[in-house]
Amino acid sequence: MAHFGAEEKLARIALARSSGVGPIRYFRLLRRFGSALAAHRALPDLMARGRLAPGRIGSLEAAERELATAARIGARLLLHGEPGYPARLAHLADPPPVLAVRGDIALCEGPAVAIVGARNASANGRAFARQMARELAAAGILVISGLARGIDTAAHEGASAQAGGTAAVVACGLDIAYPPENAELMRMIGESGLLLSERPFGEPPRARHFPRRNRLIAALSLAVVVVEAAERSGSLMTARLAGELGREVMAVPGTPLDPRHRGTNRLLREGAALVQSAAEVLELLDGLPEALQPPMAAGAMPVLPEPPRVARRELPAAAADAGVSPLLERLESCLAPEPLAVDELVRQCQASAADVQEALLELELAGRIAWHPGNRVSRTAG
């Protein structure tokens, strides 16, 4: 764990809030430049040289204002590597560089279960989620959900007054209540439980933020229980992410006549554990905390996905299905120890100049390429 100086803390916030700097690129920049201060100072040059798409660079002044906003609303900004940063997020390749938190962050250190499901949940589904959450929290389990309508709301309501408490991970700034009708519930959770967000204050919820919110719900939990979910839903995405992280995935069965149960029934066919009570969840949880210790210290740098190493060859038609960027593969198949002009790479890769520059930056930050005069690049040894 680290205690960052005032300037470094501001620089880390500013770097994380800069255009084009997502979590993975954030950590690569830290590795490349050694500190957020150095990386932040390098952004204008990276953009000027076309290594990073031109965009807004977060300022230290804006970071100071964000810290002031946090203090004003009773929240705080917790940086990756600082004491209290949730250890289970170390399982992610892209943990949030900055977390806005309000409430007791220590709740994340104990056993936690996510209860998620349909926004347009049935009355029975909401009642079941509320009861399960109440019983789990009464047994000392932290109940995590996403503060959405339906099952999420019922889970928070059931757990809020119990010993284990509840945590809400939201897809907007902590100063925005979404949905609006949950404003009072959000206030109560912030006072007696925990609110978390990786979004800056003032940022409204956007569709692209919800899948990223879901990965945090999955990572913070030891298990995910899906109560109701349609065939295509964010709850199934949370379950899939949980499975990829080694969490236990559980589902509540339902009638095939109700489309809100088709997703949960499919999870059961695919191997999710069938649960019909909090007692069954607790039984499955037995022994899981020890099995899910983080793979590294919570403050350690995450293990970043490596850009692919490929020899000169014809790319397989299904390269995109392998989880690797086809453009990165094409680039490394074109590169050699001898410098090659970027314009020639653009021509050979049949991609836009902007996309090629973005991919080259990823390879540069990973230490896989070297730049030469005349806007030429070569593959590094190794």
Phi and psi in degrees as a GROMACS rama.xvg file:
@    title "Ramachandran Plot"
@    xaxis  label "Phi"
@    yaxis  label "Psi"
@TYPE xy
-124.609  151.847  ALA-2
-114.532  103.536  HIS-3
-77.6837  145.053  PHE-4
-66.2943  164.798  GLY-5
-58.7633  -44.4536  ALA-6
-67.2142  -42.4118  GLU-7
-65.3175  -37.955  GLU-8
-63.9073  -45.3292  LYS-9
-61.639  -40.8769  LEU-10
-65.8576  -36.7355  ALA-11
-66.2023  -40.9739  ARG-12
-64.673  -46.7083  ILE-13
-62.8009  -41.1774  ALA-14
-62.9861  -45.1216  LEU-15
-65.2608  -27.7285  ALA-16
-91.1506  4.891  ARG-17
-83.6746  146.637  SER-18
-58.9506  137.011  SER-19
78.5424  0.693198  GLY-20
-107.858  86.6715  VAL-21
-81.7432  -178.811  GLY-22
-56.1945  -45.5526  PRO-23
-64.5024  -45.2788  ILE-24
-67.0911  -34.4326  ARG-25
-55.7831  -49.897  TYR-26
-70.777  -31.8954  PHE-27
-67.0428  -38.5698  ARG-28
-64.6021  -41.1731  LEU-29
-60.8783  -43.1878  LEU-30
-64.3327  -41.7075  ARG-31
-68.1709  -43.374  ARG-32
-102.843  -9.71567  PHE-33
88.3681  -21.8622  GLY-34
-157.003  160.933  SER-35
-70.3357  -33.176  ALA-36
-59.006  -47.2491  LEU-37
-67.2404  -41.1431  ALA-38
-65.3351  -41.6534  ALA-39
-63.6968  -40.9196  HIS-40
-66.5378  -26.0987  ARG-41
-81.022  -16.5475  ALA-42
-57.5038  -46.1012  LEU-43
-58.3832  -39.235  PRO-44
-69.2786  -40.7141  ASP-45
-60.6358  -40.0169  LEU-46
-71.1596  -41.0595  MET-47
-63.9084  -33.9171  ALA-48
-89.0377  4.55027  ARG-49
78.0068  10.5236  GLY-50
-77.5883  -22.5788  ARG-51
-134.712  136.632  LEU-52
-59.1596  136.671  ALA-53
-56.5872  140.75  PRO-54
-177.013  -171.454  GLY-55
-76.8938  132.477  ARG-56
-102.059  122.697  ILE-57
-60.4542  137.673  GLY-58
-99.4878  156.722  SER-59
-65.7007  -32.084  LEU-60
-65.7758  -41.7429  GLU-61
-64.7346  -36.0113  ALA-62
-64.4612  -39.6023  ALA-63
-62.6935  -41.6729  GLU-64
-64.3991  -36.0126  ARG-65
-65.731  -40.8075  GLU-66
-63.0117  -38.3504  LEU-67
-67.5788  -39.5591  ALA-68
-62.2744  -42.9699  THR-69
-57.6255  -46.8134  ALA-70
-63.8805  -37.4547  ALA-71
-65.0283  -35.7127  ARG-72
-99.1759  10.5639  ILE-73
77.5268  24.1345  GLY-74
-113.952  -177.26  ALA-75
-151.965  160.289  ARG-76
-100.278  124.008  LEU-77
-111.707  119.744  LEU-78
-91.3764  147.852  LEU-79
-56.9093  127.292  HIS-80
102.691  -15.0883  GLY-81
-83.7905  154.94  GLU-82
-56.4931  136.339  PRO-83
96.6989  -15.3571  GLY-84
-61.6248  129.24  TYR-85
-56.1524  123.015  PRO-86
-63.6126  -33.5648  ALA-87
-67.5511  -19.7679  ARG-88
-68.5404  -11.8295  LEU-89
-65.5992  -15.8729  ALA-90
-71.9203  -17.7642  HIS-91
-83.9533  143.454  LEU-92
-75.1055  -19.4697  ALA-93
-130.074  58.6715  ASP-94
-62.6985  149.524  PRO-95
-61.6823  129.406  PRO-96
-62.914  -33.8353  PRO-97
-131.638  128.616  VAL-98
-115.488  128.376  LEU-99
-89.6422  125.837  ALA-100
-130.51  143.975  VAL-101
-137.17  122.709  ARG-102
116.227  -156.282  GLY-103
-95.778  98.1161  ASP-104
-66.0503  -21.7882  ILE-105
-64.7696  -17.174  ALA-106
-58.6116  -28.6814  LEU-107
-71.012  -10.5399  CYS-108
-82.1174  -18.894  GLU-109
-95.5482  -176.146  GLY-110
-64.7465  138.97  PRO-111
-141.715  142.393  ALA-112
-128.598  134.517  VAL-113
-92.0902  134.728  ALA-114
-118.105  117.238  ILE-115
-133.971  164.389  VAL-116
171.639  -164.342  GLY-117
-67.079  142.888  ALA-118
-70.4698  -40.5782  ARG-119
-91.4973  49.9274  ASN-120
-67.2243  153.126  ALA-121
-73.4893  162.506  SER-122
-60.6985  -40.3351  ALA-123
-65.3973  -39.7292  ASN-124
-63.5528  -42.9641  GLY-125
-64.7162  -41.8436  ARG-126
-63.8733  -40.5127  ALA-127
-64.7324  -45.5683  PHE-128
-62.8346  -40.4194  ALA-129
-63.9468  -43.92  ARG-130
-67.8634  -44.6047  GLN-131
-61.6585  -43.6818  MET-132
-62.7539  -41.2524  ALA-133
-61.2332  -45.1375  ARG-134
-71.3417  -38.1303  GLU-135
-65.2886  -46.137  LEU-136
-66.0165  -34.2997  ALA-137
-64.5573  -26.3305  ALA-138
-86.7691  6.92265  ALA-139
91.7968  11.2508  GLY-140
-92.4359  131.163  ILE-141
-73.4734  127.114  LEU-142
-99.856  121.574  VAL-143
-109.559  139.731  ILE-144
-156.099  -171.818  SER-145
-110.972  11.7587  GLY-146
63.1194  16.5363  LEU-147
-77.4691  169.999  ALA-148
-63.2677  163.766  ARG-149
81.205  -126.51  GLY-150
-61.1876  -42.9268  ILE-151
-57.0142  -50.8194  ASP-152
-58.4107  -45.2501  THR-153
-61.1069  -40.5585  ALA-154
-63.8744  -44.8255  ALA-155
-62.4282  -42.9833  HIS-156
-62.0512  -42.8637  GLU-157
-66.065  -36.2959  GLY-158
-90.5609  -17.243  ALA-159
-60.9955  -33.3805  SER-160
-98.3514  8.53974  ALA-161
-100.78  170.302  GLN-162
-60.9694  -42.4683  ALA-163
-70.8099  -29.5543  GLY-164
77.8255  -173.8  GLY-165
-140.209  150.216  THR-166
-126.75  135.082  ALA-167
-114.125  125.788  ALA-168
-104.442  119.165  VAL-169
-111.334  160.173  VAL-170
-103.94  20.9211  ALA-171
-142.598  -179.574  CYS-172
-63.0691  150.067  GLY-173
-68.047  -11.182  LEU-174
-92.3077  7.95187  ASP-175
-120.133  127.521  ILE-176
-90.2965  118.299  ALA-177
-141.972  127.134  TYR-178
-67.266  156.273  PRO-179
-56.7602  -33.761  PRO-180
-68.6064  -10.4558  GLU-181
-97.4841  15.5569  ASN-182
-58.2694  -45.2039  ALA-183
-68.4791  -39.9027  GLU-184
-62.4362  -41.0705  LEU-185
-62.6671  -42.1525  MET-186
-61.6606  -43.9814  ARG-187
-63.1898  -41.608  MET-188
-64.8646  -39.4549  ILE-189
-63.5448  -28.8921  GLY-190
-87.3474  -34.4203  GLU-191
-115.539  -11.4162  SER-192
-129.386  -122.753  GLY-193
-152.203  132.482  LEU-194
-113.26  136.738  LEU-195
-135.593  146.863  LEU-196
-156.865  145.297  SER-197
-98.6965  0.461434  GLU-198
-85.6442  147.944  ARG-199
-66.5551  157.135  PRO-200
-59.5578  143.778  PHE-201
85.2851  -8.22192  GLY-202
-85.527  122.994  GLU-203
-74.0722  163.732  PRO-204
-69.2144  136.19  PRO-205
-128.903  153.862  ARG-206
-54.5773  -40.6425  ALA-207
-69.9874  -15.7033  ARG-208
-79.7966  -24.6386  HIS-209
-68.7368  -41.7178  PHE-210
-60.7451  -34.857  PRO-211
-71.5161  -37.1685  ARG-212
-59.3896  -40.7117  ARG-213
-63.2603  -34.3512  ASN-214
-66.7799  -31.7915  ARG-215
-71.1814  -40.5978  LEU-216
-58.6541  -45.7745  ILE-217
-64.0474  -43.1693  ALA-218
-69.6462  -35.5734  ALA-219
-75.0662  -14.6066  LEU-220
-101.288  153.832  SER-221
-84.7898  -25.5082  LEU-222
-151.91  153.418  ALA-223
-120.617  125.689  VAL-224
-107.884  121.996  VAL-225
-102.186  120.382  VAL-226
-90.3395  -52.7853  VAL-227
-139.481  140.125  GLU-228
-162.102  135.829  ALA-229
-74.1762  174.894  ALA-230
-58.9916  -36.9013  GLU-231
-121.56  106.456  ARG-232
-153.687  159.876  SER-233
-64.8596  -27.9092  GLY-234
-64.672  -37.9188  SER-235
-68.1793  -32.7261  LEU-236
-64.1173  -42.4154  MET-237
-60.8503  -41.9672  THR-238
-63.638  -42.1751  ALA-239
-63.4206  -44.6145  ARG-240
-62.2061  -39.4522  LEU-241
-61.4747  -44.0561  ALA-242
-61.3675  -40.4822  GLY-243
-65.3882  -28.5754  GLU-244
-88.8273  2.34609  LEU-245
84.0567  12.1407  GLY-246
-80.0111  160.108  ARG-247
-78.6134  132.674  GLU-248
-109.707  126.554  VAL-249
-127.025  151.592  MET-250
-143.015  148.036  ALA-251
-97.4246  123.606  VAL-252
-70.9773  158.221  PRO-253
-155.439  174.658  GLY-254
-67.7752  136.404  THR-255
-69.1573  -10.0455  PRO-256
-77.43  -16.6926  LEU-257
-103.939  118.184  ASP-258
-59.7433  -20.054  PRO-259
-72.263  -7.96401  ARG-260
-107.727  -4.11413  HIS-261
-66.614  -37.0765  ARG-262
-67.9524  -43.2625  GLY-263
-67.089  -40.6377  THR-264
-64.505  -34.2318  ASN-265
-67.1846  -39.564  ARG-266
-57.8855  -40.4595  LEU-267
-64.5929  -39.8496  LEU-268
-63.6896  -31.1341  ARG-269
-87.649  1.22957  GLU-270
114.899  2.27042  GLY-271
-63.7094  151.957  ALA-272
-75.9664  133.455  ALA-273
-82.4506  125.753  LEU-274
-131.034  142.286  VAL-275
-130.091  7.87253  GLN-276
-163.176  163.324  SER-277
-64.3311  -34.1454  ALA-278
-60.4579  -39.4699  ALA-279
-68.7154  -34.57  GLU-280
-64.9164  -45.5766  VAL-281
-61.9517  -37.6804  LEU-282
-63.2697  -42.5678  GLU-283
-70.5272  -27.6922  LEU-284
-72.4653  -20.6367  LEU-285
-54.9389  119.904  ASP-286
89.9647  -11.7118  GLY-287
-68.7018  -37.6897  LEU-288
-54.6242  -41.7449  PRO-289
-67.0667  -31.8382  GLU-290
-76.8852  -14.2078  ALA-291
-117.041  32.9341  LEU-292
-63.8995  142.992  GLN-293
-57.8301  146.906  PRO-294
-73.5124  -7.3695  PRO-295
-157.417  171.973  MET-296
-60.2952  145.688  ALA-297
-60.9231  -27.3308  ALA-298
-90.0647  -2.62112  GLY-299
-72.7749  154.861  ALA-300
-65.0136  138.566  MET-301
-67.7021  158.209  PRO-302
-80.8889  108.227  VAL-303
-83.9827  145.513  LEU-304
-59.5102  130.969  PRO-305
-81.6248  135.265  GLU-306
-58.6753  147.126  PRO-307
-68.6706  146.049  PRO-308
-103.17  117.97  ARG-309
-134.755  147.449  VAL-310
-83.8477  170.072  ALA-311
-68.3138  116.683  ARG-312
-166.682  169.328  ARG-313
-75.4705  134.008  GLU-314
-75.7063  142.526  LEU-315
-66.5567  150.312  PRO-316
-62.6675  -28.5288  ALA-317
-98.1765  26.6013  ALA-318
-57.2292  -37.0297  ALA-319
-64.2273  -25.5849  ALA-320
-79.6312  -8.96976  ASP-321
-85.9595  2.48571  ALA-322
82.9645  13.3827  GLY-323
-119.252  140.402  VAL-324
-63.3429  122.754  SER-325
-59.6648  -34.6453  PRO-326
-66.9295  -41.2903  LEU-327
-61.2601  -40.5862  LEU-328
-62.8048  -45.0501  GLU-329
-62.8029  -40.5587  ARG-330
-61.4623  -49.1163  LEU-331
-70.4898  -24.345  GLU-332
-73.3637  -22.994  SER-333
-88.8237  -26.6199  CYS-334
-76.7265  151.805  LEU-335
-144.472  172.276  ALA-336
-61.8777  -22.4081  PRO-337
-85.1163  136.19  GLU-338
-60.9865  143.7  PRO-339
-132.258  138.132  LEU-340
-65.01  141.405  ALA-341
-61.6661  -37.0369  VAL-342
-58.7335  -37.551  ASP-343
-69.3816  -37.2392  GLU-344
-62.8298  -41.1771  LEU-345
-59.5484  -43.4844  VAL-346
-65.7743  -45.7564  ARG-347
-69.1146  -33.6853  GLN-348
-84.4518  -12.3161  CYS-349
52.5742  49.1571  GLN-350
-132.266  167.676  ALA-351
-71.5829  153.812  SER-352
-60.1312  -38.6102  ALA-353
-64.2486  -42.4678  ALA-354
-66.1597  -39.4144  ASP-355
-64.9193  -42.0769  VAL-356
-63.2295  -40.5863  GLN-357
-61.286  -45.3243  GLU-358
-66.9475  -38.7059  ALA-359
-63.5021  -35.9216  LEU-360
-62.5231  -42.9098  LEU-361
-58.3637  -42.8657  GLU-362
-68.8399  -37.0319  LEU-363
-66.1889  -44.6523  GLU-364
-65.5384  -26.5955  LEU-365
-84.8307  0.922487  ALA-366
73.6186  25.719  GLY-367
-99.955  -13.7729  ARG-368
-135.693  161.836  ILE-369
-127.621  144.442  ALA-370
-97.716  150.74  TRP-371
-134.448  160.533  HIS-372
-54.8477  151.938  PRO-373
82.4307  21.7946  GLY-374
54.4749  49.2513  ASN-375
-116.453  155.111  ARG-376
-140.115  149.585  VAL-377
-137.546  160.882  SER-378
-79.3372  136.937  ARG-379
-78.5845  162.248  THR-380
-70.805  152.39  ALA-381
